[in-house]
Amino acid sequence: MVARRRKRGERDSEQGIPSPPGYSAIPIKFSEKQQAFHYLYVREHRVREGTKSSWPQKRTLFVLNVPPYCTEECLSRLFSPCGPVQSVGLQEKPELADSPKEPKSKFFHPTPIPGFQVAYVVFQKPAGVSAALVLKGPLLVSTESHPVKSGIHKWISDYTDSVPDPEALRVEVDTFMEAYDKRIAEEEAKAKEEEGVPDEEGWVKVTRRGRRPVLPRTEAASLRVLERERRKRARKELLNFYAWQHRETKMEHLAQLRKKFEEDKQRIELMRAQRKFRPY
């Protein structure tokens, strides 16, 4: 049975590994003890004409089906035989166009979703991409000289890395706030300079800055604004505009008269009762 499986594996390797069109398959194994292969699908990174990309052309290798245990350091080591590797980037999905990237924070970046990812491997020379496309495997991810943590050891390492250093966190927050305050001050200074100044066509830009101060956002101020809006709506409302409004107004007036008549009768009866002579 084992010999039959071995022969089948040799025959599959001779026939070639199925891969998506335009991609080359590279088999990898987590360790020497593992018998099953995992395949990375690689091709040269290309974009359409007129589209900019943050990855250099002819020196970038696009890699699909990267497993979760494969880090940037692992990919750099696996492709180092093809040539000097300049950088490696892991992403959840391919990027379609060049988008401005903010500097990645060590403390405030979103937690990556564990799963298969895509990678961009940048070589120092274009020959590295050509060599990677014909690379044969299997390649080992975890070796004795470069072990990859897994299981409980990886969990402990991830938990240790998740605890931030207070001093480093304070430095990063202070740096961010200084840059933010500087940007806001520049925007306010620019807006103040442009206030009331017409442009080339004679238009004056209207900004939020005004002579009247903004109302404080307190509960009393909010209630005053709501009461002012209610009175404004009441002045605009049309009274007795429809026939049914006339009828309802007359019925309400008659009901008020009846109620007042009954109240007057009770008050008169009470006054008469109080005027009676009661010697005992």
C-alpha positions, 0 to 999 in steps of 0.5 A: 500500500505504501509503495503504491502511494509512493509510485502514485506521488512520483507519477504525479510529480513527473506529470506536473502539478496543476496550477492556475493559468500563468502561475508556477507551483512550488511545493513546500513542507512545514518540516522534514517529518511532514509528508504532505506538500503545500503549494505556493503559486508564483508569477511575475508581478504585472499591472495594466498599462497606465496603472501605477503600483507600489511594487517595482516592476520586473523585480517583484514576485507575486505569491498566492496561497501563502499559509498562516505559519509562513512569515515574511522572514520565512519567505525571504529565506525560501526565495534567497537561493534565487537571489538577494531579497530586498523586501517581502510584504504580506497582505490579505488580498492583492492590491489593484492600484497604487494607494497611499499607505500610512505608516503601519503602527506597532500598537494601533494596526488592525489584527490580521485575520489568520488565514491564507494570504498573498505575498509580494517578494521584491528582489534586488535584481530581475534575475531573481524573479526568473530563477524563482519561477523555475524553482524546484521543491520541496522547500522546508519552512521550519529547519533546525537552524531556523525553527518556526514556532507552532502550537502552544509555543506560538500562542505564548509568543503571540500573547507576549507580543500583544502586551505593549511596552508602556514607554514605547506606546507613550513615545508613539502617541506623543509623536502622532499627536505632535504631527496631528497638532502641526497639521491642524495648525497649518490648515487653520493658518491656511484657512485664515489666510484665504478667508475673504480673499477672492480667487482668480475668477473673483469667487470668495471661499466661505469657511466655517470660521465666522465672527459669531462664536459657536453655541456651547453644546450643553443641554440648556442650549439644546433646549433653547434651540428646540423651543425656538424651532417649535415656535417658528413652526407654530407661526408658519402653521396654517390654522382653520385652513380646512373644513374639518379644522373648522368643525373640530375648532367649533366642537372644542369650543362647545366642549369648553363652554359646557365644562365651564357651565358645569363648573359654574353650577357647582360653584354657585351651589357651594356658595348657596350652601355656605350662606344657609343659617345653621344655629346648631 
